[in-house]
Structures are given as C-alpha cells and as structure tokens.
C-alpha cells in the first residue's frame, strides 16, 4: 500500500505466534500484498471503517499536458537529465510502510487461541468480521456469490484475451509486469472494481472470493496465482459478463484505465514506479534523444522533441493510437524526473 508523503504515520513492531504469522501470509496472498504490514492496515480498515471503499468513477483520461501542470507538480525546468555510465546497481526498492513482525518463541503456551475471548464488539464490527471470514473461505461455500447464469462464456475466448493482454502490455512498455505492478492491479481490483460488482455488497475482496465468482460464471475457470493479465482478465469478465465475446477489443481501454489509476496513485518520483512502466532509456529512444553517456537533456529540449514527434504520430495525422500512447507515456515519465 502506498502512503502519501508527509502523512502522519508511525512504525510499530508486534510479536505474534508463528501460527498467526502464517495466517498473515495467507491474507497477504489473498489481497495481493508483497509485505505483511499492509495486511494489518487492511484488516483494521475492513472491520473499523464503514464507508472505506470509494465508488468507481469512470473518467475521461487526458494525456495532454495542462498549462499550469508545472506549477502544480513543482517542476524545475532549469535542471538537466545527464546520462552516466555505471556498473554499480543500487538497491532502491523500499517498503515505506513495512511493519516488522518479530516472531517470539514461548514455552508457556501464552499465545494459545481461546474459543471465547469474552470481548463484546460493536455489531457492525462483528458483521464485518463475519463477512471477511466468509470471503476468505468463499471457495468452501456451497451457495453462489451471485445469481447470474451465463452459458455463453467460452474458454478459448478468455485464453485469447489473456494472451492479448500480456502482449499489449509488452508492446507498450517492453517488459513483463513486475511485482509492484501486480500489487497495484490487485489494489485497483479490490478498491475500485470489486465494490461495484453485482453480488459483492457484503463481501470484502479477497483473491479466493474473486476466483469463486469467476468459477460460478465460468465452470472451466482454474484458480491461479495473481498476475497482471489474470487480474485484468477477471476485471473485464466480472464488470460485464454478458459481453466477453467483445472483451478482446476492450483490452487497450482496460489497460489504459489501470495505467491511469496506477499513475494517480504513484505520484512520487520513485525508481520502483519508473521501472514498473517504461525505462528512461526507452523513453529517450522514443523521443529520438541521445542515450549516450554524458548526454544532457533539459525539460525544454524533451518537450520540443515530444511536440515534434507528436505532430507526426497523432492519429489525426494518420499515426497509430498505440504509438501515440507510448509517446505520451515516455514524455510523462521523463517530465516527472524534473520534479523538485
């Protein structure tokens, strides 16, 4: 989970028995987190906040630059991007909100689970706990999550869509999605998509519940580990299960929606975020700028290169929509490097 800069956060350390830690790891996989810390935050929000999840709002995505963007983003146009040659790789991936869970061994059975803790919880908390348990164990439930009966979803169509999804991503960004992107896609699924699906009103998002939902619509569906193409495929099917035959044509829009949300939630100039989409060298090449060691590029130079190529690449000038999308992504990535 991403924590905004300057937010009031504190780091804590808690000791838990190994059995509970294993349960944390189970929840971590259910929600698509890479660390255990966000699990605690998610649990607390699920059971203590009644109106946590925002409604999904369809918005027009404008990749064009606004006139006052530089002021809002604190961009320094007087700096230059200088390429250097280095063989040293630094570990720059950081877990901002990671909470360490130290295991403590005890011989007096201090942490034995008790059937009745005699704690009186508010009714809404008890209800949310029950719903969370139901979601985690949804694969064992006999009743269906929804009442929709569809016999038109074909397995070969979903296989083609899955292949097209990963192919489209590689075409745009040149690499396979890394763990940071997959975690972001699960977060998008759980926060923005899941609450608005029919039949999920009182069912918190978990990977098990999502796969249970899919298996009800598609009897041939087999639960797999989360990946970007699987997550986006499930979103495409669950959002409109009656239009899966046309899903392959909606893949560019689906990817675009995710990328737009991803960029809105990763405003910080982190190398982890940059590596998730497009490399700096790849962006420079798209703008026909030098990638040689020692090359210096000001923001003004990058902007002029972008405008020049955009005039030729824009669909109105006979260019490709995908190529224009990649050009926009390259420019946005390089522009973000100049933030103060």
C-alpha positions in Angstrom: 0.0 0.0 0.0 1.2 3.4 -0.8 1.4 6.0 1.9 1.4 9.7 0.8 4.4 11.8 1.6 4.1 13.9 4.8 1.3 11.6 6.2 1.1 11.1 9.9 2.3 7.5 10.2 4.2 5.6 12.8 6.1 2.3 12.6 5.3 -0.4 15.1 6.7 -3.8 15.9 4.5 -6.6 17.2 5.2 -10.1 18.4 3.0 -12.9 17.2 2.9 -16.7 17.4 4.0 -18.5 14.2 0.5 -19.7 13.5 -0.8 -16.2 13.3 2.1 -15.1 11.1 1.2 -17.9 8.7 -2.4 -16.6 8.7 -1.0 -13.1 7.9 0.9 -14.6 4.9 -2.4 -16.2 3.7 -4.1 -12.8 3.9 -1.2 -11.2 2.2 -1.7 -13.5 -0.8 -5.4 -13.0 -0.8 -5.1 -9.3 -1.1 -2.0 -9.3 -3.3 0.4 -7.6 -0.9 4.1 -8.1 -1.0 4.7 -7.2 2.7 2.8 -8.1 5.9 2.5 -4.5 7.1 -0.3 -3.6 4.7 -2.3 -6.6 5.9 -2.7 -5.1 9.4 -3.8 -1.8 7.8 -6.3 -3.6 5.5 -7.8 -5.6 8.4 -8.3 -2.5 10.5 -9.9 -0.6 7.7 -12.1 -3.5 6.7 -13.6 -4.0 10.2 -13.5 -0.5 11.7 -14.4 1.8 8.8 -17.9 1.5 7.4 -17.5 3.6 4.3 -13.9 3.0 3.3 -14.2 1.9 -0.3 -14.8 4.6 -2.8 -17.2 4.3 -5.6 -15.7 3.6 -9.0 -16.0 6.6 -11.2 -15.5 6.5 -14.9 -13.4 9.4 -16.0 -12.1 10.7 -19.3 -8.3 10.2 -19.3 -6.5 13.2 -20.7 -2.8 12.5 -21.5 -2.3 16.1 -22.8 -0.4 18.5 -20.6 -2.3 21.2 -18.8 -0.9 24.7 -19.0 -0.4 25.0 -15.2 0.9 21.5 -14.6 4.5 22.7 -13.9 3.3 24.9 -11.1 1.2 22.1 -9.5 3.9 19.4 -9.8 6.8 21.7 -8.7 8.9 21.0 -11.8 12.3 22.6 -12.2 12.9 23.3 -15.8 16.5 24.6 -15.2 17.8 21.1 -14.4 19.2 18.6 -17.0 18.9 14.9 -17.2 22.5 13.7 -17.6 23.3 10.1 -18.5 26.2 8.4 -16.8 27.9 5.1 -17.3 27.9 3.0 -14.1 28.3 -0.7 -13.3 27.1 -0.3 -9.8 23.5 -1.3 -9.2 21.9 0.1 -6.0 19.1 -1.4 -4.2 16.5 1.3 -4.3 13.3 -0.6 -3.6 11.9 0.5 -0.3 8.9 -0.6 1.7 7.6 2.7 3.0 5.0 1.3 5.3 6.5 -2.1 6.1 5.7 -3.3 9.6 8.2 -5.8 11.0 6.6 -8.8 12.6 9.1 -10.4 15.0 8.4 -14.0 16.0 8.8 -14.8 19.6 9.2 -18.3 21.0 7.4 -19.1 24.3 7.3 -22.3 26.2 4.4 -21.4 28.5 1.8 -21.6 25.7 1.0 -17.9 26.3 -0.5 -17.5 22.8 -2.9 -20.4 22.7 -6.1 -19.4 20.9 -9.2 -19.4 23.0 -12.7 -20.2 21.8 -14.2 -17.3 23.7 -12.3 -14.2 24.5 -15.3 -12.5 26.2 -14.8 -9.4 24.1 -18.0 -7.5 23.2 -17.6 -6.0 19.7 -19.9 -3.4 18.2 -22.5 -5.0 15.9 -21.0 -3.5 12.7 -17.6 -4.8 13.6 -18.9 -8.4 14.2 -20.7 -8.2 10.9 -17.6 -7.1 9.0 -15.5 -9.9 10.7 -18.1 -12.5 9.6 -18.1 -11.1 6.1 -14.3 -11.1 5.9 -14.2 -14.7 7.1 -16.8 -15.7 4.5 -14.8 -14.0 1.8 -11.6 -15.8 2.7 -13.3 -19.1 2.9 -15.6 -18.5 -0.1 -14.2 -21.4 -2.0 -15.7 -23.8 0.6 -19.2 -22.2 0.5 -21.9 -24.1 -1.3 -24.1 -21.1 -2.0 -23.2 -18.9 -5.0 -22.0 -15.3 -4.7 -24.3 -14.2 -7.4 -27.5 -15.5 -9.2 -26.3 -14.8 -12.7 -26.5 -17.8 -15.0 -24.4 -17.4 -18.2 -23.6 -20.2 -20.7 -22.0 -18.1 -23.4 -18.6 -17.5 -21.9 -16.1 -19.6 -23.9 -12.8 -20.8 -22.6 -10.9 -20.2 -25.8 -12.1 -16.6 -25.9 -10.7 -16.0 -22.4 -7.4 -17.6 -23.4 -7.1 -15.3 -26.4 -7.8 -12.3 -24.2 -5.2 -13.4 -21.7 -2.6 -13.7 -24.4 -3.6 -10.4 -25.9 -3.4 -8.6 -22.5 0.2 -9.5 -21.8 1.1 -8.9 -25.5 -0.4 -5.4 -25.4 1.5 -4.6 -22.2 4.8 -5.7 -23.6 4.1 -3.7 -26.8 3.5 -0.6 -24.7 6.3 -1.0 -22.1 8.7 -3.5 -23.4 8.9 -5.7 -20.2 6.7 -8.1 -18.3 4.8 -6.5 -15.4 6.8 -6.7 -12.1 5.6 -7.3 -8.6 4.9 -3.7 -8.0 2.5 -3.5 -11.0 0.8 -6.7 -10.0 0.2 -5.4 -6.5 -1.2 -2.2 -7.9 -3.6 -4.2 -10.1 -4.9 -6.2 -7.1 -5.3 -2.9 -5.2 -7.3 -1.5 -8.1 -9.4 -4.7 -8.3 -10.2 -4.6 -4.6 -10.7 -0.9 -4.0 -12.4 0.4 -7.2 -13.8 -2.6 -9.1 -15.0 -5.2 -6.6 -17.4 -3.0 -4.5 -19.3 -2.1 -7.7 -19.9 -5.7 -8.9 -23.3 -7.3 -8.5 -23.4 -9.6 -5.6 -20.4 -8.3 -3.7 -22.2 -5.8 -1.4 -21.4 -7.5 1.9 -18.4 -9.5 0.7 -14.9 -7.9 1.2 -12.4 -8.5 -1.6 -10.1 -11.5 -1.4 -8.4 -13.4 -4.2 -10.4 -16.5 -3.2 -13.7 -14.7 -3.4 -12.8 -13.3 -6.8 -11.9 -16.7 -8.1 -15.1 -18.2 -6.6 -17.1 -15.5 -8.5 -15.2 -16.4 -11.7 -15.8 -20.1 -11.3 -19.5 -19.5 -11.0 -19.6 -17.6 -14.3 -17.0 -19.9 -16.0 -17.1 -23.5 -14.8 -13.8 -24.2 -16.5 -12.1 -21.4 -14.5 -9.0 -22.6 -12.5 -7.6 -20.5 -9.7 -4.0 -19.3 -10.4 -1.6 -17.0 -8.7 -2.2 -13.3 -9.4 -0.6 -11.8 -12.5 -1.5 -8.6 -14.3 -3.1 -10.4 -17.3 -5.1 -12.7 -15.0 -6.3 -9.7 -12.8 -7.3 -7.6 -15.7 -9.0 -10.5 -17.4 -11.1 -11.2 -14.3 -12.0 -7.5 -14.1 -13.1 -7.4 -17.8 -15.2 -10.5 -17.3 -16.8 -9.6 -14.0 -17.6 -6.0 -15.0 -19.6 -7.2 -18.0 -20.0 -11.0 -18.1 -22.5 -10.7 -21.0 -20.0 -9.1 -23.3 -17.0 -11.4 -23.0 -17.1 -12.1 -26.8 -16.1 -8.5 -27.3 -13.6 -8.3 -24.4 -10.6 -8.7 -26.6 -11.5 -5.4 -28.3 -11.7 -3.6 -25.0 -8.2 -4.7 -23.8 -6.5 -1.3 -24.7 -9.1 0.6 -22.7 -8.8 -1.8 -19.8 -5.0 -1.4 -19.7 -5.4 2.3 -20.1 -7.8 2.6 -17.1 -5.3 0.7 -14.9 -2.3 2.7 -16.0 -4.2 5.9 -15.4 -5.1 4.8 -11.9 -1.6 3.5 -11.3 0.0 6.8 -12.2 -2.5 8.8 -10.0 -1.6 6.6 -7.0 2.2 6.7 -7.6 2.9 10.5 -7.7 6.3 10.2 -6.0 9.4 10.1 -8.3 10.4 6.6 -7.2 12.6 4.4 -9.3 10.3 1.5 -8.3 7.5 3.2 -10.1 9.5 4.2 -13.1 10.8 0.6 -13.5 7.2 -0.6 -13.4 6.3 1.0 -16.7 9.0 2.2 -19.1 12.7 2.7 -18.7 14.4 6.1 -19.1 16.5 4.8 -22.0 13.4 3.5 -23.7 11.6 6.8 -23.3 14.6 8.8 -24.7 14.7 6.5 -27.7 11.1 7.0 -28.4 11.7 10.8 -28.5 14.8 10.3 -30.7 17.0 11.7 -28.0 20.6 10.6 -27.4 21.2 7.8 -24.8 25.0 8.1 -24.9 26.8 8.6 -21.6 27.3 12.3 -20.9 24.2 13.4 -22.9 22.3 16.2 -21.1 18.6 16.9 -21.8 16.7 19.8 -20.4 13.0 19.6 -20.0 12.6 22.2 -22.7 14.6 20.0 -25.1 12.5 17.0 -24.2 9.2 18.9 -24.6 10.3 20.1 -28.1 11.2 16.6 -29.1 7.8 15.4 -27.9 5.9 18.0 -29.8 7.8 17.4 -33.0 7.2 13.6 -33.0 3.6 14.0 -31.7 2.6 16.1 -34.8 3.6 13.1 -36.9 2.4 10.3 -34.6 -1.1 11.7 -33.7 -4.0 9.6 -35.1 -5.4 12.8 -36.7 -2.2 12.9 -38.8 -2.5 9.3 -39.8 -0.4 7.9 -36.9 -1.1 4.9 -34.7 -3.1 5.2 -31.5 -0.8 2.7 -29.7 2.3 4.6 -30.8 0.8 7.9 -29.6 0.0 6.3 -26.2 3.6 5.1 -25.9 4.9 8.6 -26.8 2.7 10.1 -24.1 4.0 7.6 -21.6 7.6 8.4 -22.5 7.1 12.1 -22.1 5.3 11.9 -18.8 8.0 9.6 -17.4 10.8 12.0 -18.4 8.9 15.1 -17.2 8.4 13.5 -13.8 12.2 13.3 -13.4 12.4 17.1 -13.1 10.1 17.4 -10.1 11.7 19.2 -7.2 
